[in-house]
Amino acid sequence: MIDWLTVILVSAGVFFYWSGSVGLLRLPDTYSRLHALTKVDNLGLGLLVAGLLLQAPDGWWAGKVLLVWVLALLASAVNAYLIANSLRRRERDAD
């Protein structure tokens, strides 16, 4: 049962990553693309981590996976902020 739940969670995570890639290609502007990518990245990675945690052999391994997830979430948020701020400055300076 746990193996099937792992497959479902990891598959859902991969689906969200795939839909984020499609959104990156199809959305019209940078702000929409950033919004889609950060939301999908958070949800997709969360589902992948949840699926991996079900297969964790011990608490140490699970802690490392959770730490990677938290660091990826922080990096995603900081990157999105920096890109949006840079774009906003560029638009302001062009006016």
Secondary structure, DSSP 4 states (H G I P E B T S, - for coil): -HHHHHHHHHHHHHHHHHHHHHHHHH-SSHHHHHHHHHHHHHHHHHHHHHHHHTT-SSHHHHHHHHHHHHHHHHHHHHHHHHHHHHHHHHHHHH-
